[in-house]
Amino acid sequence: MIETAAASTTTTTGTRTSTGGWWSRRPWLGMFVGGVALWVATVAATFITENANLIPTIILLGSFLVPVSFVAYAFAHADEVVTAQRLLTAFVYGGVLGVLGASILEAEFLRSPSTASYLYVGLIEEVVKLAALWLLARRLPRYTIRDGIVLGATVGFGFAALESAGYAFNALFTNSGLSLMNLVETEVLRGILTPVGHGLWTAILGGVLFSTAARTGRLRLTGALVGFYLLVAVLHGLWDAAQPIAVWLTLLLTATGVQWQLLRIGQLSVTQTQVHLFTALYWALLILDALVGLLVLRGRWRRATAQDRQAAVVPVSREEQRR
């Protein structure tokens, strides 16, 4: 009974308590549902009125809605050391530093496209986000794996929000003028994929970075961190390369001799069956990549939970020894 009470007390003080009904305990869900309603209303109003002044609202609300909702969800699972101010700082500064650093490095080192460019992009963007997280977390009073996952996800989602806004803005402009439909399709697709992208990858790195700091009291570069960084960079690179890989697999499985010859001169024509196969392979690759990332993150989170339980039992054992 004493153990149960101690564990309950530790859990209450270690994470934020929530009271009220089912809906009130999930503010992130209300934020998401309300945001979706506002975004749909804005899109509908823009189509009806053809008022271009609403386009920035569509871009910003659509790009930030999913990342901010997931950050709010993560905040509810963080320890007390992760305050709202720290979370906002990580989202804004981490996202801006990540996008800025990645743009500069990619412009410097990826001047000529190549097959390995996808891997290089993964290596660059993940190291920049990790550096931003390290910079923002260097003076925390204490470190836990849970906080590392939450802050890492926040930096990643900040990066994703700004990146999505850039893609949406570019999709708006076409050769025939502004295309609201392209903008909406880009926002919807990136919104669906955002939860298993940058936020997931940086959350994994944050958990590994804080795992060592939880034992030593300071952030350090370790072999485990380098290993997980390479894993995350590969997942990132494969995610970006899913489309060309799906094209190659489709041709490998179904292309005829004539199609291979046309491909060599850049005049390939494909059948409807090949289009369907490409779509299936593309989404299968994305789902597989996301599942691997989610399994890795789940392992880090379970380790954090196990450490919390161990910390809850230790004081009880010492008290029993005194008695």
Summary of the structure (lengths in Angstrom):
residues: 323
radius of gyration: 22.9
end to end distance: 15.3
largest distance: 84.9
contacts: 1036
relative contact order: 0.11
helix: 81%
strand: 1%
